[in-house]
């Protein structure tokens, strides 16, 4: 598994501290809590991440 070093926080958080960070490695993507980074991260393969984002864009998770 690749090392995840490029962590980003959404620009929409506006400093509220109520969000997650997404980090990118060469073959995996990590998601972690901004307020509790030491708690660990959820890691998925890049392809799965792209499928998730595509689903978000197409409204697959809208209620």
PQR file of N, CA, C, O and H, with PARSE charges and radii, in Angstrom:
ATOM      1  N   UNK A   1       0.850  -1.181   0.000 -0.4000 1.5000
ATOM      2  CA  UNK A   1       0.000   0.000   0.000 -0.0000 2.0000
ATOM      3  C   UNK A   1       0.891   1.238   0.000  0.5500 1.7000
ATOM      4  O   UNK A   1       1.911   1.285   0.689 -0.5500 1.4000
ATOM      5  N   UNK A   2       0.504   2.206  -0.757 -0.4000 1.5000
ATOM      6  CA  UNK A   2       1.287   3.435  -0.856 -0.0000 2.0000
ATOM      7  C   UNK A   2       1.113   4.316   0.377  0.5500 1.7000
ATOM      8  O   UNK A   2       0.112   4.225   1.088 -0.5500 1.4000
ATOM      9  H   UNK A   2      -0.324   2.167  -1.316  0.4000 1.0000
ATOM     10  N   UNK A   3       2.085   5.150   0.612 -0.4000 1.5000
ATOM     11  CA  UNK A   3       2.016   6.116   1.698 -0.0000 2.0000
ATOM     12  C   UNK A   3       1.134   7.284   1.276  0.5500 1.7000
ATOM     13  O   UNK A   3       1.270   7.810   0.171 -0.5500 1.4000
ATOM     14  H   UNK A   3       2.898   5.224   0.035  0.4000 1.0000
ATOM     15  N   UNK A   4       0.243   7.677   2.151 -0.4000 1.5000
ATOM     16  CA  UNK A   4      -0.645   8.798   1.854 -0.0000 2.0000
ATOM     17  C   UNK A   4      -0.070  10.040   2.515  0.5500 1.7000
ATOM     18  O   UNK A   4       0.039  10.110   3.739 -0.5500 1.4000
ATOM     19  H   UNK A   4       0.133   7.250   3.049  0.4000 1.0000
ATOM     20  N   UNK A   5       0.291  11.003   1.710 -0.4000 1.5000
ATOM     21  CA  UNK A   5       0.948  12.198   2.240 -0.0000 2.0000
ATOM     22  C   UNK A   5       0.234  13.484   1.872  0.5500 1.7000
ATOM     23  O   UNK A   5       0.414  14.494   2.553 -0.5500 1.4000
ATOM     24  H   UNK A   5       0.203  10.946   0.715  0.4000 1.0000
ATOM     25  N   UNK A   6      -0.556  13.482   0.836 -0.4000 1.5000
ATOM     26  CA  UNK A   6      -1.185  14.709   0.328 -0.0000 2.0000
ATOM     27  C   UNK A   6      -2.602  14.849   0.876  0.5500 1.7000
ATOM     28  O   UNK A   6      -3.573  14.565   0.174 -0.5500 1.4000
ATOM     29  H   UNK A   6      -0.702  12.662   0.283  0.4000 1.0000
ATOM     30  N   UNK A   7      -2.721  15.291   2.146 -0.4000 1.5000
ATOM     31  CA  UNK A   7      -4.027  15.408   2.797 -0.0000 2.0000
ATOM     32  C   UNK A   7      -4.655  16.763   2.480  0.5500 1.7000
ATOM     33  O   UNK A   7      -3.975  17.789   2.484 -0.5500 1.4000
ATOM     34  H   UNK A   7      -1.932  15.521   2.716  0.4000 1.0000
ATOM     35  N   UNK A   8      -5.956  16.755   2.206 -0.4000 1.5000
ATOM     36  CA  UNK A   8      -6.679  17.995   1.883 -0.0000 2.0000
ATOM     37  C   UNK A   8      -7.982  18.062   2.661  0.5500 1.7000
ATOM     38  O   UNK A   8      -8.634  17.044   2.897 -0.5500 1.4000
ATOM     39  H   UNK A   8      -6.508  15.922   2.203  0.4000 1.0000
ATOM     40  N   UNK A   9      -8.346  19.250   3.047 -0.4000 1.5000
ATOM     41  CA  UNK A   9      -9.625  19.511   3.703 -0.0000 2.0000
ATOM     42  C   UNK A   9     -10.493  20.302   2.744  0.5500 1.7000
ATOM     43  O   UNK A   9      -9.993  21.154   2.010 -0.5500 1.4000
ATOM     44  H   UNK A   9      -7.817  20.077   2.855  0.4000 1.0000
ATOM     45  N   UNK A  10     -11.770  20.031   2.744 -0.4000 1.5000
ATOM     46  CA  UNK A  10     -12.686  20.730   1.853 -0.0000 2.0000
ATOM     47  C   UNK A  10     -12.640  22.235   2.084  0.5500 1.7000
ATOM     48  O   UNK A  10     -12.555  22.693   3.223 -0.5500 1.4000
ATOM     49  H   UNK A  10     -12.176  19.339   3.340  0.4000 1.0000
ATOM     50  N   UNK A  11     -12.696  22.989   1.011 -0.4000 1.5000
ATOM     51  CA  UNK A  11     -12.747  24.445   1.123 -0.0000 2.0000
ATOM     52  C   UNK A  11     -14.099  24.910   1.652  0.5500 1.7000
ATOM     53  O   UNK A  11     -14.244  26.074   2.025 -0.5500 1.4000
ATOM     54  H   UNK A  11     -12.765  22.616   0.086  0.4000 1.0000
ATOM     55  N   UNK A  12     -15.070  24.039   1.691 -0.4000 1.5000
ATOM     56  CA  UNK A  12     -16.414  24.397   2.174 -0.0000 2.0000
ATOM     57  C   UNK A  12     -16.551  24.336   3.692  0.5500 1.7000
ATOM     58  O   UNK A  12     -17.602  24.699   4.222 -0.5500 1.4000
ATOM     59  H   UNK A  12     -14.952  23.093   1.388  0.4000 1.0000
ATOM     60  N   UNK A  13     -15.524  23.890   4.403 -0.4000 1.5000
ATOM     61  CA  UNK A  13     -15.615  23.780   5.859 -0.0000 2.0000
ATOM     62  C   UNK A  13     -15.640  25.135   6.538  0.5500 1.7000
ATOM     63  O   UNK A  13     -16.223  25.271   7.613 -0.5500 1.4000
ATOM     64  H   UNK A  13     -14.671  23.596   3.973  0.4000 1.0000
ATOM     65  N   UNK A  14     -15.035  26.117   5.950 -0.4000 1.5000
ATOM     66  CA  UNK A  14     -15.019  27.490   6.459 -0.0000 2.0000
ATOM     67  C   UNK A  14     -14.531  27.574   7.898  0.5500 1.7000
ATOM     68  O   UNK A  14     -15.036  28.375   8.684 -0.5500 1.4000
ATOM     69  H   UNK A  14     -14.561  26.007   5.076  0.4000 1.0000
ATOM     70  N   UNK A  15     -13.538  26.738   8.245 -0.4000 1.5000
ATOM     71  CA  UNK A  15     -12.923  26.804   9.561 -0.0000 2.0000
ATOM     72  C   UNK A  15     -13.760  26.281  10.698  0.5500 1.7000
ATOM     73  O   UNK A  15     -13.436  26.540  11.857 -0.5500 1.4000
ATOM     74  H   UNK A  15     -13.127  26.087   7.606  0.4000 1.0000
ATOM     75  N   UNK A  16     -14.823  25.555  10.418 -0.4000 1.5000
ATOM     76  CA  UNK A  16     -15.698  25.056  11.466 -0.0000 2.0000
ATOM     77  C   UNK A  16     -15.162  23.794  12.132  0.5500 1.7000
ATOM     78  O   UNK A  16     -15.613  23.435  13.220 -0.5500 1.4000
ATOM     79  H   UNK A  16     -15.086  25.344   9.477  0.4000 1.0000
ATOM     80  N   UNK A  17     -14.202  23.112  11.494 -0.4000 1.5000
ATOM     81  CA  UNK A  17     -13.619  21.911  12.073 -0.0000 2.0000
ATOM     82  C   UNK A  17     -14.532  20.709  12.074  0.5500 1.7000
ATOM     83  O   UNK A  17     -14.285  19.746  12.799 -0.5500 1.4000
ATOM     84  H   UNK A  17     -13.836  23.404  10.610  0.4000 1.0000
ATOM     85  N   UNK A  18     -15.569  20.744  11.287 -0.4000 1.5000
ATOM     86  CA  UNK A  18     -16.557  19.671  11.255 -0.0000 2.0000
ATOM     87  C   UNK A  18     -16.491  18.915   9.930  0.5500 1.7000
ATOM     88  O   UNK A  18     -17.490  18.796   9.222 -0.5500 1.4000
ATOM     89  H   UNK A  18     -15.770  21.526  10.698  0.4000 1.0000
ATOM     90  N   UNK A  19     -15.319  18.414   9.609 -0.4000 1.5000
ATOM     91  CA  UNK A  19     -15.239  17.736   8.321 -0.0000 2.0000
ATOM     92  C   UNK A  19     -14.191  16.648   8.356  0.5500 1.7000
ATOM     93  O   UNK A  19     -13.582  16.371   9.389 -0.5500 1.4000
ATOM     94  H   UNK A  19     -14.507  18.510  10.184  0.4000 1.0000
ATOM     95  N   UNK A  20     -13.999  16.051   7.227 -0.4000 1.5000
ATOM     96  CA  UNK A  20     -12.982  15.030   7.064 -0.0000 2.0000
ATOM     97  C   UNK A  20     -11.921  15.538   6.107  0.5500 1.7000
ATOM     98  O   UNK A  20     -12.132  16.494   5.362 -0.5500 1.4000
ATOM     99  H   UNK A  20     -14.493  16.276   6.387  0.4000 1.0000
ATOM    100  N   UNK A  21     -10.785  14.880   6.147 -0.4000 1.5000
ATOM    101  CA  UNK A  21      -9.710  15.162   5.200 -0.0000 2.0000
ATOM    102  C   UNK A  21      -9.597  13.964   4.261  0.5500 1.7000
ATOM    103  O   UNK A  21      -9.858  12.825   4.649 -0.5500 1.4000
ATOM    104  H   UNK A  21     -10.614  14.103   6.752  0.4000 1.0000
ATOM    105  N   UNK A  22      -9.211  14.236   3.049 -0.4000 1.5000
ATOM    106  CA  UNK A  22      -8.972  13.190   2.069 -0.0000 2.0000
ATOM    107  C   UNK A  22      -7.502  13.263   1.681  0.5500 1.7000
ATOM    108  O   UNK A  22      -6.987  14.334   1.358 -0.5500 1.4000
ATOM    109  H   UNK A  22      -8.998  15.161   2.734  0.4000 1.0000
ATOM    110  N   UNK A  23      -6.837  12.125   1.715 -0.4000 1.5000
ATOM    111  CA  UNK A  23      -5.424  12.068   1.366 -0.0000 2.0000
ATOM    112  C   UNK A  23      -5.199  11.137   0.193  0.5500 1.7000
ATOM    113  O   UNK A  23      -5.885  10.125   0.048 -0.5500 1.4000
ATOM    114  H   UNK A  23      -7.255  11.255   1.977  0.4000 1.0000
ATOM    115  N   UNK A  24      -4.235  11.485  -0.641 -0.4000 1.5000
ATOM    116  CA  UNK A  24      -4.003  10.722  -1.861 -0.0000 2.0000
ATOM    117  C   UNK A  24      -2.610  10.117  -1.873  0.5500 1.7000
ATOM    118  O   UNK A  24      -1.625  10.800  -1.594 -0.5500 1.4000
ATOM    119  H   UNK A  24      -3.678  12.307  -0.522  0.4000 1.0000
ATOM    120  N   UNK A  25      -2.532   8.849  -2.193 -0.4000 1.5000
ATOM    121  CA  UNK A  25      -1.279   8.150  -2.414 -0.0000 2.0000
ATOM    122  C   UNK A  25      -1.267   7.671  -3.859  0.5500 1.7000
ATOM    123  O   UNK A  25      -2.172   7.999  -4.626 -0.5500 1.4000
ATOM    124  H   UNK A  25      -3.333   8.294  -2.419  0.4000 1.0000
ATOM    125  N   UNK A  26      -0.271   6.912  -4.230 -0.4000 1.5000
ATOM    126  CA  UNK A  26      -0.186   6.475  -5.627 -0.0000 2.0000
ATOM    127  C   UNK A  26      -1.250   5.444  -5.983  0.5500 1.7000
ATOM    128  O   UNK A  26      -1.677   5.390  -7.136 -0.5500 1.4000
ATOM    129  H   UNK A  26       0.464   6.645  -3.607  0.4000 1.0000
ATOM    130  N   UNK A  27      -1.693   4.621  -5.027 -0.4000 1.5000
ATOM    131  CA  UNK A  27      -2.694   3.613  -5.351 -0.0000 2.0000
ATOM    132  C   UNK A  27      -3.838   3.513  -4.344  0.5500 1.7000
ATOM    133  O   UNK A  27      -4.705   2.650  -4.480 -0.5500 1.4000
ATOM    134  H   UNK A  27      -1.347   4.665  -4.090  0.4000 1.0000
ATOM    135  N   UNK A  28      -3.850   4.389  -3.334 -0.4000 1.5000
ATOM    136  CA  UNK A  28      -4.924   4.392  -2.340 -0.0000 2.0000
ATOM    137  C   UNK A  28      -5.315   5.820  -1.965  0.5500 1.7000
ATOM    138  O   UNK A  28      -4.546   6.767  -2.129 -0.5500 1.4000
ATOM    139  H   UNK A  28      -3.146   5.091  -3.223  0.4000 1.0000
ATOM    140  N   UNK A  29      -6.539   5.933  -1.457 -0.4000 1.5000
ATOM    141  CA  UNK A  29      -7.054   7.205  -0.968 -0.0000 2.0000
ATOM    142  C   UNK A  29      -7.463   6.984   0.486  0.5500 1.7000
ATOM    143  O   UNK A  29      -8.090   5.976   0.812 -0.5500 1.4000
ATOM    144  H   UNK A  29      -7.163   5.163  -1.324  0.4000 1.0000
ATOM    145  N   UNK A  30      -7.109   7.925   1.353 -0.4000 1.5000
ATOM    146  CA  UNK A  30      -7.463   7.829   2.758 -0.0000 2.0000
ATOM    147  C   UNK A  30      -8.447   8.918   3.148  0.5500 1.7000
ATOM    148  O   UNK A  30      -8.441  10.015   2.590 -0.5500 1.4000
ATOM    149  H   UNK A  30      -6.600   8.744   1.088  0.4000 1.0000
ATOM    150  N   UNK A  31      -9.293   8.592   4.117 -0.4000 1.5000
ATOM    151  CA  UNK A  31     -10.257   9.557   4.656 -0.0000 2.0000
ATOM    152  C   UNK A  31     -10.111   9.512   6.174  0.5500 1.7000
ATOM    153  O   UNK A  31     -10.117   8.434   6.768 -0.5500 1.4000
ATOM    154  H   UNK A  31      -9.298   7.701   4.571  0.4000 1.0000
ATOM    155  N   UNK A  32      -9.979  10.685   6.804 -0.4000 1.5000
ATOM    156  CA  UNK A  32      -9.830  10.736   8.257 -0.0000 2.0000
ATOM    157  C   UNK A  32     -10.563  11.945   8.821  0.5500 1.7000
ATOM    158  O   UNK A  32     -10.872  12.895   8.103 -0.5500 1.4000
ATOM    159  H   UNK A  32      -9.974  11.561   6.321  0.4000 1.0000
ATOM    160  N   UNK A  33     -10.834  11.890  10.119 -0.4000 1.5000
ATOM    161  CA  UNK A  33     -11.503  12.961  10.847 -0.0000 2.0000
ATOM    162  C   UNK A  33     -10.512  14.098  11.084  0.5500 1.7000
ATOM    163  O   UNK A  33      -9.430  13.868  11.624 -0.5500 1.4000
ATOM    164  H   UNK A  33     -10.583  11.117  10.702  0.4000 1.0000
ATOM    165  N   UNK A  34     -10.858  15.293  10.696 -0.4000 1.5000
ATOM    166  CA  UNK A  34      -9.973  16.442  10.865 -0.0000 2.0000
ATOM    167  C   UNK A  34      -9.661  16.697  12.335  0.5500 1.7000
ATOM    168  O   UNK A  34      -8.537  17.073  12.667 -0.5500 1.4000
ATOM    169  H   UNK A  34     -11.737  15.480  10.257  0.4000 1.0000
ATOM    170  N   UNK A  35     -10.639  16.499  13.222 -0.4000 1.5000
ATOM    171  CA  UNK A  35     -10.446  16.795  14.637 -0.0000 2.0000
ATOM    172  C   UNK A  35      -9.698  15.702  15.389  0.5500 1.7000
ATOM    173  O   UNK A  35      -9.163  15.951  16.469 -0.5500 1.4000
ATOM    174  H   UNK A  35     -11.552  16.193  12.952  0.4000 1.0000
ATOM    175  N   UNK A  36      -9.652  14.490  14.830 -0.4000 1.5000
ATOM    176  CA  UNK A  36      -9.034  13.368  15.537 -0.0000 2.0000
ATOM    177  C   UNK A  36      -8.213  12.524  14.562  0.5500 1.7000
ATOM    178  O   UNK A  36      -8.538  11.363  14.312 -0.5500 1.4000
ATOM    179  H   UNK A  36     -10.086  14.287  13.953  0.4000 1.0000
ATOM    180  N   UNK A  37      -7.179  13.096  14.028 -0.4000 1.5000
ATOM    181  CA  UNK A  37      -6.343  12.421  13.030 -0.0000 2.0000
ATOM    182  C   UNK A  37      -5.688  11.160  13.572  0.5500 1.7000
ATOM    183  O   UNK A  37      -5.444  10.213  12.824 -0.5500 1.4000
ATOM    184  H   UNK A  37      -6.915  14.039  14.231  0.4000 1.0000
ATOM    185  N   UNK A  38      -5.404  11.143  14.866 -0.4000 1.5000
ATOM    186  CA  UNK A  38      -4.732   9.991  15.476 -0.0000 2.0000
ATOM    187  C   UNK A  38      -5.641   8.760  15.557  0.5500 1.7000
ATOM    188  O   UNK A  38      -5.159   7.658  15.819 -0.5500 1.4000
ATOM    189  H   UNK A  38      -5.603  11.912  15.474  0.4000 1.0000
ATOM    190  N   UNK A  39      -6.927   8.931  15.340 -0.4000 1.5000
ATOM    191  CA  UNK A  39      -7.869   7.817  15.427 -0.0000 2.0000
ATOM    192  C   UNK A  39      -7.759   6.858  14.248  0.5500 1.7000
ATOM    193  O   UNK A  39      -8.363   5.786  14.266 -0.5500 1.4000
ATOM    194  H   UNK A  39      -7.318   9.827  15.127  0.4000 1.0000
ATOM    195  N   UNK A  40      -7.003   7.229  13.236 -0.4000 1.5000
ATOM    196  CA  UNK A  40      -6.838   6.350  12.084 -0.0000 2.0000
ATOM    197  C   UNK A  40      -7.542   6.893  10.861  0.5500 1.7000
ATOM    198  O   UNK A  40      -8.014   8.030  10.835 -0.5500 1.4000
ATOM    199  H   UNK A  40      -6.512   8.101  13.222  0.4000 1.0000
ATOM    200  N   UNK A  41      -7.600   6.051   9.855 -0.4000 1.5000
ATOM    201  CA  UNK A  41      -8.186   6.477   8.586 -0.0000 2.0000
ATOM    202  C   UNK A  41      -8.843   5.305   7.883  0.5500 1.7000
ATOM    203  O   UNK A  41      -8.488   4.149   8.110 -0.5500 1.4000
ATOM    204  H   UNK A  41      -7.217   5.128   9.876  0.4000 1.0000
ATOM    205  N   UNK A  42      -9.780   5.608   7.050 -0.4000 1.5000
ATOM    206  CA  UNK A  42     -10.389   4.645   6.142 -0.0000 2.0000
ATOM    207  C   UNK A  42      -9.589   4.731   4.850  0.5500 1.7000
ATOM    208  O   UNK A  42      -9.388   5.823   4.318 -0.5500 1.4000
ATOM    209  H   UNK A  42     -10.068   6.548   6.865  0.4000 1.0000
ATOM    210  N   UNK A  43      -9.133   3.601   4.344 -0.4000 1.5000
ATOM    211  CA  UNK A  43      -8.316   3.595   3.134 -0.0000 2.0000
ATOM    212  C   UNK A  43      -8.989   2.741   2.074  0.5500 1.7000
ATOM    213  O   UNK A  43      -9.402   1.614   2.349 -0.5500 1.4000
ATOM    214  H   UNK A  43      -9.296   2.714   4.776  0.4000 1.0000
ATOM    215  N   UNK A  44      -9.100   3.267   0.877 -0.4000 1.5000
ATOM    216  CA  UNK A  44      -9.710   2.539  -0.242 -0.0000 2.0000
ATOM    217  C   UNK A  44      -8.817   2.656  -1.472  0.5500 1.7000
ATOM    218  O   UNK A  44      -8.006   3.576  -1.579 -0.5500 1.4000
ATOM    219  H   UNK A  44      -8.764   4.182   0.653  0.4000 1.0000
ATOM    220  N   UNK A  45      -8.973   1.726  -2.386 -0.4000 1.5000
ATOM    221  CA  UNK A  45      -8.229   1.770  -3.644 -0.0000 2.0000
ATOM    222  C   UNK A  45      -8.693   2.971  -4.464  0.5500 1.7000
ATOM    223  O   UNK A  45      -9.853   3.377  -4.393 -0.5500 1.4000
ATOM    224  H   UNK A  45      -9.632   0.979  -2.299  0.4000 1.0000
ATOM    225  N   UNK A  46      -7.778   3.526  -5.235 -0.4000 1.5000
ATOM    226  CA  UNK A  46      -8.084   4.708  -6.047 -0.0000 2.0000
ATOM    227  C   UNK A  46      -9.310   4.478  -6.932  0.5500 1.7000
ATOM    228  O   UNK A  46     -10.163   5.359  -7.042 -0.5500 1.4000
ATOM    229  H   UNK A  46      -6.836   3.196  -5.293  0.4000 1.0000
ATOM    230  N   UNK A  47      -9.407   3.311  -7.561 -0.4000 1.5000
ATOM    231  CA  UNK A  47     -10.545   3.019  -8.441 -0.0000 2.0000
ATOM    232  C   UNK A  47     -11.862   3.098  -7.681  0.5500 1.7000
ATOM    233  O   UNK A  47     -12.839   3.648  -8.190 -0.5500 1.4000
ATOM    234  H   UNK A  47      -8.714   2.595  -7.472  0.4000 1.0000
ATOM    235  N   UNK A  48     -11.898   2.558  -6.474 -0.4000 1.5000
ATOM    236  CA  UNK A  48     -13.129   2.619  -5.648 -0.0000 2.0000
ATOM    237  C   UNK A  48     -13.470   4.064  -5.293  0.5500 1.7000
ATOM    238  O   UNK A  48     -14.641   4.444  -5.278 -0.5500 1.4000
ATOM    239  H   UNK A  48     -11.104   2.111  -6.061  0.4000 1.0000
ATOM    240  N   UNK A  49     -12.443   4.869  -5.006 -0.4000 1.5000
ATOM    241  CA  UNK A  49     -12.672   6.279  -4.696 -0.0000 2.0000
ATOM    242  C   UNK A  49     -13.315   6.988  -5.895  0.5500 1.7000
ATOM    243  O   UNK A  49     -14.267   7.752  -5.737 -0.5500 1.4000
ATOM    244  H   UNK A  49     -11.492   4.560  -5.018  0.4000 1.0000
ATOM    245  N   UNK A  50     -12.786   6.727  -7.081 -0.4000 1.5000
ATOM    246  CA  UNK A  50     -13.347   7.345  -8.287 -0.0000 2.0000
ATOM    247  C   UNK A  50     -14.802   6.908  -8.504  0.5500 1.7000
ATOM    248  O   UNK A  50     -15.629   7.714  -8.929 -0.5500 1.4000
ATOM    249  H   UNK A  50     -12.012   6.107  -7.209  0.4000 1.0000
ATOM    250  N   UNK A  51     -15.115   5.661  -8.222 -0.4000 1.5000
ATOM    251  CA  UNK A  51     -16.493   5.176  -8.340 -0.0000 2.0000
ATOM    252  C   UNK A  51     -17.396   5.888  -7.342  0.5500 1.7000
ATOM    253  O   UNK A  51     -18.521   6.257  -7.677 -0.5500 1.4000
ATOM    254  H   UNK A  51     -14.443   5.006  -7.877  0.4000 1.0000
ATOM    255  N   UNK A  52     -16.910   6.083  -6.116 -0.4000 1.5000
ATOM    256  CA  UNK A  52     -17.674   6.789  -5.088 -0.0000 2.0000
ATOM    257  C   UNK A  52     -17.954   8.230  -5.509  0.5500 1.7000
ATOM    258  O   UNK A  52     -19.093   8.689  -5.424 -0.5500 1.4000
ATOM    259  H   UNK A  52     -15.996   5.782  -5.844  0.4000 1.0000
ATOM    260  N   UNK A  53     -16.932   8.942  -5.958 -0.4000 1.5000
ATOM    261  CA  UNK A  53     -17.097  10.337  -6.385 -0.0000 2.0000
ATOM    262  C   UNK A  53     -18.048  10.424  -7.574  0.5500 1.7000
ATOM    263  O   UNK A  53     -18.884  11.326  -7.636 -0.5500 1.4000
ATOM    264  H   UNK A  53     -16.007   8.569  -6.027  0.4000 1.0000
ATOM    265  N   UNK A  54     -17.925   9.499  -8.512 -0.4000 1.5000
ATOM    266  CA  UNK A  54     -18.835   9.483  -9.665 -0.0000 2.0000
ATOM    267  C   UNK A  54     -20.288   9.300  -9.197  0.5500 1.7000
ATOM    268  O   UNK A  54     -21.199   9.949  -9.712 -0.5500 1.4000
ATOM    269  H   UNK A  54     -17.246   8.767  -8.463  0.4000 1.0000
ATOM    270  N   UNK A  55     -20.490   8.411  -8.219 -0.4000 1.5000
ATOM    271  CA  UNK A  55     -21.819   8.220  -7.660 -0.0000 2.0000
ATOM    272  C   UNK A  55     -22.356   9.475  -6.997  0.5500 1.7000
ATOM    273  O   UNK A  55     -23.539   9.789  -7.127 -0.5500 1.4000
ATOM    274  H   UNK A  55     -19.750   7.885  -7.801  0.4000 1.0000
ATOM    275  N   UNK A  56     -21.496  10.197  -6.288 -0.4000 1.5000
ATOM    276  CA  UNK A  56     -21.912  11.464  -5.664 -0.0000 2.0000
ATOM    277  C   UNK A  56     -22.365  12.463  -6.733  0.5500 1.7000
ATOM    278  O   UNK A  56     -23.407  13.105  -6.598 -0.5500 1.4000
ATOM    279  H   UNK A  56     -20.535   9.942  -6.182  0.4000 1.0000
ATOM    280  N   UNK A  57     -21.571  12.581  -7.789 -0.4000 1.5000
ATOM    281  CA  UNK A  57     -21.882  13.530  -8.850 -0.0000 2.0000
ATOM    282  C   UNK A  57     -23.182  13.205  -9.574  0.5500 1.7000
ATOM    283  O   UNK A  57     -23.863  14.100 -10.076 -0.5500 1.4000
ATOM    284  H   UNK A  57     -20.725  12.060  -7.899  0.4000 1.0000
ATOM    285  N   UNK A  58     -23.522  11.922  -9.625 -0.4000 1.5000
ATOM    286  CA  UNK A  58     -24.743  11.505 -10.315 -0.0000 2.0000
ATOM    287  C   UNK A  58     -25.948  11.374  -9.380  0.5500 1.7000
ATOM    288  O   UNK A  58     -27.014  10.930  -9.805 -0.5500 1.4000
ATOM    289  H   UNK A  58     -22.970  11.196  -9.217  0.4000 1.0000
ATOM    290  N   UNK A  59     -25.785  11.757  -8.111 -0.4000 1.5000
ATOM    291  CA  UNK A  59     -26.904  11.750  -7.173 -0.0000 2.0000
ATOM    292  C   UNK A  59     -27.289  10.388  -6.646  0.5500 1.7000
ATOM    293  O   UNK A  59     -28.399  10.221  -6.141 -0.5500 1.4000
ATOM    294  H   UNK A  59     -24.918  12.118  -7.766  0.4000 1.0000
ATOM    295  N   UNK A  60     -26.411   9.412  -6.746 -0.4000 1.5000
ATOM    296  CA  UNK A  60     -26.719   8.056  -6.310 -0.0000 2.0000
ATOM    297  C   UNK A  60     -26.979   7.945  -4.805  0.5500 1.7000
ATOM    298  O   UNK A  60     -27.612   6.985  -4.364 -0.5500 1.4000
ATOM    299  H   UNK A  60     -25.509   9.547  -7.156  0.4000 1.0000
ATOM    300  N   UNK A  61     -26.512   8.892  -4.024 -0.4000 1.5000
ATOM    301  CA  UNK A  61     -26.657   8.826  -2.575 -0.0000 2.0000
ATOM    302  C   UNK A  61     -27.643   9.866  -2.024  0.5500 1.7000
ATOM    303  O   UNK A  61     -27.778  10.028  -0.811 -0.5500 1.4000
ATOM    304  H   UNK A  61     -25.998   9.672  -4.382  0.4000 1.0000
ATOM    305  N   UNK A  62     -28.325  10.560  -2.932 -0.4000 1.5000
ATOM    306  CA  UNK A  62     -29.319  11.533  -2.492 -0.0000 2.0000
ATOM    307  C   UNK A  62     -30.532  10.806  -1.898  0.5500 1.7000
ATOM    308  O   UNK A  62     -30.921   9.736  -2.366 -0.5500 1.4000
ATOM    309  H   UNK A  62     -28.216  10.428  -3.918  0.4000 1.0000
ATOM    310  N   UNK A  63     -31.107  11.398  -0.882 -0.4000 1.5000
ATOM    311  CA  UNK A  63     -32.292  10.772  -0.284 -0.0000 2.0000
ATOM    312  C   UNK A  63     -33.567  11.371  -0.803  0.5500 1.7000
ATOM    313  O   UNK A  63     -34.653  10.955  -0.400 -0.5500 1.4000
ATOM    314  H   UNK A  63     -30.791  12.267  -0.502  0.4000 1.0000
TER
END
